[in-house]
Amino acid sequence: MAGHSHWAGIKHKKGKVDKQRSAVFSKLSREITVAAKLGDKNPDMNSRLRSAIQAARSANMPKDNIERAIDKSSMVLDSNFESIRYEGFGPAKTAVIIITLTDNKNRTASSIRTIFQKYGGGLGTQGSASHNFNQIGIIKIDKKEMGEEKIFDLAIDSGADDCIFLEGHYEIHTNKDEIYDVKNLMEKEISNFISTEIGWVAINKVNLNEEDKVKMIKFLEILEEDDDVQNVFTNAVL
């Protein structure tokens, strides 16, 4: 989901490859567990949990896995997961934002710093890269759910700021503080969502030569393979 450019499509397709399915399910399960722990275990009463379950279903996670992740929330009372944002600059000085969900900040920071260094970049302080992005709410919906004209009207009527047509899916952009209000209204017409998240969209994108592009994709893949990393955003055009 990095940068909401072509990388979003690359990642979405790779996520369906069997050898990566386990890693994808692990990240989704963690989000479900944390959402259930922090709020009501009934998804109808917990917007974050409902969105996490919808994302899991979109990734074809078995129902048993989803139920186990919810049940696990009652058994991890001693684990305090935190959502931590890391910022830095990757190959060709591209701006990168990493969103993690971790129960060990030292482990996560060390791992991410090592990956940056391996690919010629560097981890910065908060604010060092985020000024290159706008933070917004992003709702992703498969194009099979609804036609373009109807989804555009529904998005605007629900209070969204924009509706973007991409290959295979729509992106509904909202004010980050209003994302669940918009989604609740859209749920009256749509039951299946790819994902619902607070994301970072690049203000000015950076074009890369072919050599740097290959290096950047590998860098992003290695970041996303880290168990603690939930999402990565970049201003690189891929």
Secondary structure by P-SEA (a helix, b strand, c coil): cccccaaaaaaaaaaacccaaaaaaaaaaaaaaaaaaaccccccccaaaaaaaaaaaaacccaaaaaaaaaaccccccbbbbbbbbbbbcccbbbbbbbbbcccaaaaaaaaaaaaaaacbbbbccccccccbbbbbbbbbbcccccaaaaaaaaaaaccccccccccbbbbbccccaaaaaaaaacccccccccccbbbbbcbbbbbcaaaaaaaaaaaaaaaaccccccccccccc
